[in-house]
Amino acid sequence: MQRNWESETEAREQIRQMIRDYYRDFKAGHGAFTPGDRIPYAGRVYDASDMTALMDACLDFWLTTGRFSEAFEKRFSEMLGVRFAHLVNSGSSANLIAFMALTAPELGERRILPGDEVITVACAFPTTVTPILQYGAVPVFVDVTIPEYNIDVSRLEAARSERTKAVMLAHTLGNPFDIAAVKAFCDRHRLWLIEDNCDALGSEYTIGGLTRPTGAWGDIATSSFYPPHHITMGEGGCVYTNNPLLSRLLLSYRDWGRDCVCPSGHDNYCGRRFDGQFGALPPGYDHKYVYSHLGFNLKATDLQAAIGCAQLDKLPEFIRRRRENWAFLRKTLEPLSDRLILPEAAEHSNPSWFGFLTTIRPESGFERNTVTRFLEERNIQTRLLFSGNILCHPCFDEMRTHGRGFRIAGALTNTDRIMRDSFWVGVYPGMTEPMLEYMAREIKAAFQQRQRE
């Protein structure tokens, strides 16, 4: 096949146009929604710009972290108003190194050591808790509130001990936890605050007239770019901070634990590659191979980052549609408020909702599985609030048996109730009004089954 390309620039543009044509002909539009069609709780929303961005990175063939990663990190940090953002391969990896950074010896007396305690909740996604346990620290579980589904801040003081070093919490399904109370608690006792922002990208919170995005309030925050999340790279995540020392530690733990911060593909960026004395190594040992921490390789690829750059352009619209879809369900399902506890936004917040979470009232006479089974049979995808109560899962069997490795601060009454009675449906931007109307209609119908029977 003869090519008439006069330059790489021209060749790339022709390939881009072919991809745009491919998207138009084979990917764009899937026909009108018909009641009974599958309604997923979430999914990737993309267009030709995402596909052409991926092609650009593919043609570069720079397969690790590169120019697209750098561009994404810069835009992402500017969007959130934080100084440093570092891409990783998943939100779970972001949580891992966010916690590991706080175990570094450089932090002195504030360093988290094995046996130190970290306040969190049991009504959580596992990887908010896993890094604490893997390191040998002790998670201290506190109950949550309904209908906000976040930590009960009235129990924070009772949960603290002389070994407490940090608080690590997620903003549940986009609804911010009480940042004002949690941050004041952490400041009062010199505790680290890790915000798991994986389900809340675009949510906002106001303290004293200052409105900032979630993820910009704590010492370290994390995001996930798995397909159901607010933007996607397929797999991927980010960890971010305003603290220069923490930023350096995060990079070290992400990049094999190395001491060097030279960007990928650059040698002697610091100008001191053969000039240092490190540990018991010979003088002048190559700084690129000096390891100051026991780290990991958790970098994202430029292929992922290229998609992320295109997705950032769409994020404001994604957030708007998530809020509108949530508001539609909240208004439409109000007649069920005697049978369902409908969700409420946290005070002083403007959530970027990840899902529409409800709890069945016991007086309704319905069981959660009866309702979710009804909806699933009608092709409406449902989800539980992740682990419900992580302590009840098989991964905690041995710890429960021996009564060690964790601590519970007070009864987990609402946590257990959520485990039994709560479920959620999606509000992701790919949902259309006919899909929302059908979903609301069938949720109402689920609570009329008994009357028909």
Secondary structure, DSSP 8 states (H G I E B T S, - for coil): ------SHHHHHHHHHHHHHHHIIIIIS------TTS-B-S------HHHHHHHHHHHHHT--SS-HHHHHHHHHHHHHHT-SEEEEESBHHHHHHHHHHHTT-GGGGGGS--TT-EEEEESSS-HHHHHHHHHHT-EEEEE-B-TTT-SB-GGGHHHH--TTEEEEEEE-GGG----HHHHHHHHHHHT-EEEEE-TT-TT-EEEETTEEEETTSSSSEEEEE-STTSSS--SSBEEEEES-HHHHHHHHHHHBTTBS----TT-SSTTS-TTS---TTS-TT--GGG-BSS---B----HHHHHHHHHHHHHHHHHHHHHHHHHHHHHHHTGGGTTTEE-----TTEE---SEEEEEE-GGG---HHHHHHHHHHTTB--B--TTSSGGGSGGGHHHHHHT-S-EE-S--HHHHHHHHHEEEEE--TT--HHHHHHHHHHHHHHTTHHHH-
